[in-house]
Amino acid sequence: MTNRIAIGLFLVVILALLVDYLWLDFAAALFVARRLVMLVEMLAFWR
């Protein structure tokens, strides 16, 4: 991964979080965080 791609991805993530904060009151970020926790628990079960 080049620096240009890394900076672009970083800006996209920051922009998505900013939009989520301004319009959705962090609902999307909270949803993704909860799904990530569920995924980790499921993977721990299959381990």
N, CA, C and O atoms as a Tinker XYZ file with bonds, in Angstrom:
   188  protein
     1  N      0.852000   -1.165000    0.000000    73     2
     2  CA     0.000000    0.000000    0.000000    64     1     3
     3  C      0.902000    1.234000    0.000000    63     2     4     5
     4  O      1.811000    1.364000    0.820000    81     3
     5  N      0.632000    2.104000   -0.911000    73     3     6
     6  CA     1.430000    3.321000   -0.996000    64     5     7
     7  C      0.902000    4.361000   -0.017000    63     6     8     9
     8  O     -0.199000    4.230000    0.517000    81     7
     9  N      1.693000    5.378000    0.206000    73     7    10
    10  CA     1.272000    6.456000    1.103000    64     9    11
    11  C      0.041000    7.173000    0.572000    63    10    12    13
    12  O     -0.828000    7.576000    1.345000    81    11
    13  N     -0.037000    7.332000   -0.732000    73    11    14
    14  CA    -1.178000    8.016000   -1.340000    64    13    15
    15  C     -2.473000    7.245000   -1.074000    63    14    16    17
    16  O     -3.496000    7.847000   -0.747000    81    15
    17  N     -2.433000    5.940000   -1.209000    73    15    18
    18  CA    -3.623000    5.119000   -0.951000    64    17    19
    19  C     -3.979000    5.153000    0.532000    63    18    20    21
    20  O     -5.154000    5.262000    0.884000    81    19
    21  N     -2.984000    5.062000    1.398000    73    19    22
    22  CA    -3.235000    5.082000    2.841000    64    21    23
    23  C     -3.860000    6.404000    3.271000    63    22    24    25
    24  O     -4.791000    6.414000    4.077000    81    23
    25  N     -3.370000    7.495000    2.755000    73    23    26
    26  CA    -3.928000    8.808000    3.098000    64    25    27
    27  C     -5.349000    8.930000    2.562000    63    26    28    29
    28  O     -6.220000    9.478000    3.238000    81    27
    29  N     -5.589000    8.430000    1.365000    73    27    30
    30  CA    -6.935000    8.461000    0.796000    64    29    31
    31  C     -7.920000    7.656000    1.619000    63    30    32    33
    32  O     -9.031000    8.117000    1.880000    81    31
    33  N     -7.530000    6.457000    2.033000    73    31    34
    34  CA    -8.403000    5.630000    2.872000    64    33    35
    35  C     -8.659000    6.289000    4.226000    63    34    36    37
    36  O     -9.776000    6.252000    4.742000    81    35
    37  N     -7.625000    6.884000    4.788000    73    35    38
    38  CA    -7.762000    7.589000    6.061000    64    37    39
    39  C     -8.775000    8.728000    5.935000    63    38    40    41
    40  O     -9.633000    8.898000    6.801000    81    39
    41  N     -8.673000    9.498000    4.864000    73    39    42
    42  CA    -9.599000   10.611000    4.665000    64    41    43
    43  C    -11.030000   10.122000    4.445000    63    42    44    45
    44  O    -11.975000   10.758000    4.912000    81    43
    45  N    -11.199000    9.015000    3.748000    73    43    46
    46  CA   -12.538000    8.460000    3.532000    64    45    47
    47  C    -13.149000    8.016000    4.860000    63    46    48    49
    48  O    -14.327000    8.267000    5.113000    81    47
    49  N    -12.366000    7.365000    5.699000    73    47    50
    50  CA   -12.874000    6.910000    7.002000    64    49    51
    51  C    -13.233000    8.105000    7.882000    63    50    52    53
    52  O    -14.287000    8.112000    8.519000    81    51
    53  N    -12.369000    9.107000    7.920000    73    51    54
    54  CA   -12.645000   10.300000    8.726000    64    53    55
    55  C    -13.887000   11.019000    8.209000    63    54    56    57
    56  O    -14.716000   11.469000    9.001000    81    55
    57  N    -14.022000   11.129000    6.897000    73    55    58
    58  CA   -15.201000   11.772000    6.317000    64    57    59
    59  C    -16.470000   10.988000    6.652000    63    58    60    61
    60  O    -17.499000   11.586000    6.965000    81    59
    61  N    -16.406000    9.663000    6.589000    73    59    62
    62  CA   -17.568000    8.839000    6.925000    64    61    63
    63  C    -17.956000    9.018000    8.393000    63    62    64    65
    64  O    -19.142000    9.108000    8.712000    81    63
    65  N    -16.975000    9.069000    9.280000    73    63    66
    66  CA   -17.277000    9.285000   10.696000    64    65    67
    67  C    -17.849000   10.677000   10.938000    63    66    68    69
    68  O    -18.739000   10.844000   11.771000    81    67
    69  N    -17.347000   11.672000   10.221000    73    67    70
    70  CA   -17.861000   13.033000   10.361000    64    69    71
    71  C    -19.310000   13.122000    9.886000    63    70    72    73
    72  O    -20.143000   13.737000   10.552000    81    71
    73  N    -19.612000   12.521000    8.755000    73    71    74
    74  CA   -20.988000   12.504000    8.245000    64    73    75
    75  C    -21.894000   11.760000    9.219000    63    74    76    77
    76  O    -23.015000   12.193000    9.484000    81    75
    77  N    -21.411000   10.648000    9.747000    73    75    78
    78  CA   -22.186000    9.879000   10.717000    64    77    79
    79  C    -22.457000   10.714000   11.962000    63    78    80    81
    80  O    -23.556000   10.663000   12.514000    81    79
    81  N    -21.481000   11.471000   12.402000    73    79    82
    82  CA   -21.649000   12.318000   13.586000    64    81    83
    83  C    -22.659000   13.436000   13.326000    63    82    84    85
    84  O    -23.524000   13.705000   14.160000    81    83
    85  N    -22.545000   14.078000   12.174000    73    83    86
    86  CA   -23.389000   15.237000   11.901000    64    85    87
    87  C    -24.838000   14.869000   11.610000    63    86    88    89
    88  O    -25.746000   15.562000   12.068000    81    87
    89  N    -25.079000   13.788000   10.857000    73    87    90
    90  CA   -26.433000   13.481000   10.427000    64    89    91
    91  C    -27.067000   12.303000   11.156000    63    90    92    93
    92  O    -28.288000   12.266000   11.311000    81    91
    93  N    -26.274000   11.349000   11.601000    73    91    94
    94  CA   -26.859000   10.135000   12.165000    64    93    95
    95  C    -26.566000    9.942000   13.651000    63    94    96    97
    96  O    -26.942000    8.920000   14.225000    81    95
    97  N    -25.907000   10.898000   14.271000    73    95    98
    98  CA   -25.614000   10.847000   15.708000    64    97    99
    99  C    -24.869000    9.566000   16.089000    63    98   100   101
   100  O    -25.179000    8.936000   17.100000    81    99
   101  N    -23.895000    9.193000   15.279000    73    99   102
   102  CA   -23.029000    8.023000   15.472000    64   101   103
   103  C    -23.788000    6.700000   15.451000    63   102   104   105
   104  O    -23.299000    5.706000   15.989000    81   103
   105  N    -24.959000    6.667000   14.848000    73   103   106
   106  CA   -25.735000    5.426000   14.787000    64   105   107
   107  C    -25.033000    4.380000   13.931000    63   106   108   109
   108  O    -24.996000    3.206000   14.298000    81   107
   109  N    -24.480000    4.787000   12.805000    73   107   110
   110  CA   -23.816000    3.826000   11.914000    64   109   111
   111  C    -22.532000    3.295000   12.543000    63   110   112   113
   112  O    -22.241000    2.103000   12.442000    81   111
   113  N    -21.767000    4.161000   13.186000    73   111   114
   114  CA   -20.528000    3.721000   13.826000    64   113   115
   115  C    -20.836000    2.752000   14.964000    63   114   116   117
   116  O    -20.125000    1.764000   15.151000    81   115
   117  N    -21.877000    3.028000   15.711000    73   115   118
   118  CA   -22.272000    2.138000   16.801000    64   117   119
   119  C    -22.751000    0.795000   16.260000    63   118   120   121
   120  O    -22.452000   -0.249000   16.839000    81   119
   121  N    -23.490000    0.815000   15.158000    73   119   122
   122  CA   -23.950000   -0.418000   14.523000    64   121   123
   123  C    -22.767000   -1.268000   14.070000    63   122   124   125
   124  O    -22.738000   -2.476000   14.306000    81   123
   125  N    -21.800000   -0.638000   13.424000    73   123   126
   126  CA   -20.621000   -1.367000   12.944000    64   125   127
   127  C    -19.819000   -1.916000   14.121000    63   126   128   129
   128  O    -19.321000   -3.040000   14.058000    81   127
   129  N    -19.688000   -1.142000   15.184000    73   127   130
   130  CA   -18.946000   -1.606000   16.358000    64   129   131
   131  C    -19.631000   -2.815000   16.994000    63   130   132   133
   132  O    -18.965000   -3.770000   17.393000    81   131
   133  N    -20.952000   -2.773000   17.087000    73   131   134
   134  CA   -21.680000   -3.909000   17.662000    64   133   135
   135  C    -21.540000   -5.151000   16.797000    63   134   136   137
   136  O    -21.371000   -6.255000   17.315000    81   135
   137  N    -21.609000   -4.979000   15.479000    73   135   138
   138  CA   -21.443000   -6.120000   14.571000    64   137   139
   139  C    -20.031000   -6.683000   14.654000    63   138   140   141
   140  O    -19.840000   -7.895000   14.553000    81   139
   141  N    -19.052000   -5.825000   14.835000    73   139   142
   142  CA   -17.672000   -6.284000   14.971000    64   141   143
   143  C    -17.503000   -7.107000   16.244000    63   142   144   145
   144  O    -16.810000   -8.123000   16.238000    81   143
   145  N    -18.128000   -6.678000   17.324000    73   143   146
   146  CA   -18.076000   -7.439000   18.571000    64   145   147
   147  C    -18.738000   -8.801000   18.380000    63   146   148   149
   148  O    -18.231000   -9.813000   18.864000    81   147
   149  N    -19.864000   -8.829000   17.678000    73   147   150
   150  CA   -20.535000  -10.103000   17.413000    64   149   151
   151  C    -19.656000  -11.020000   16.570000    63   150   152   153
   152  O    -19.613000  -12.227000   16.809000    81   151
   153  N    -18.956000  -10.461000   15.588000    73   151   154
   154  CA   -18.066000  -11.249000   14.745000    64   153   155
   155  C    -16.920000  -11.831000   15.559000    63   154   156   157
   156  O    -16.566000  -12.997000   15.385000    81   155
   157  N    -16.339000  -11.035000   16.444000    73   155   158
   158  CA   -15.239000  -11.520000   17.274000    64   157   159
   159  C    -15.720000  -12.635000   18.195000    63   158   160   161
   160  O    -15.021000  -13.631000   18.377000    81   159
   161  N    -16.902000  -12.479000   18.773000    73   159   162
   162  CA   -17.445000  -13.529000   19.636000    64   161   163
   163  C    -17.710000  -14.806000   18.848000    63   162   164   165
   164  O    -17.455000  -15.904000   19.344000    81   163
   165  N    -18.218000  -14.672000   17.630000    73   163   166
   166  CA   -18.479000  -15.844000   16.806000    64   165   167
   167  C    -17.168000  -16.540000   16.430000    63   166   168   169
   168  O    -17.093000  -17.768000   16.454000    81   167
   169  N    -16.157000  -15.780000   16.089000    73   167   170
   170  CA   -14.871000  -16.374000   15.747000    64   169   171
   171  C    -14.230000  -17.038000   16.958000    63   170   172   173
   172  O    -13.570000  -18.068000   16.821000    81   171
   173  N    -14.417000  -16.463000   18.139000    73   171   174
   174  CA   -13.880000  -17.073000   19.351000    64   173   175
   175  C    -14.586000  -18.399000   19.636000    63   174   176   177
   176  O    -13.966000  -19.334000   20.142000    81   175
   177  N    -15.862000  -18.482000   19.318000    73   175   178
   178  CA   -16.604000  -19.720000   19.513000    64   177   179
   179  C    -16.050000  -20.819000   18.611000    63   178   180   181
   180  O    -15.891000  -21.955000   19.060000    81   179
   181  N    -15.756000  -20.510000   17.360000    73   179   182
   182  CA   -15.278000  -21.506000   16.411000    64   181   183
   183  C    -13.816000  -21.862000   16.631000    63   182   184   185
   184  O    -13.331000  -22.837000   16.057000    81   183
   185  N    -13.128000  -21.120000   17.421000    73   183   186
   186  CA   -11.728000  -21.402000   17.713000    64   185   187
   187  C    -11.670000  -22.614000   18.586000    63   186   188
   188  O    -10.583000  -23.049000   18.967000    81   187
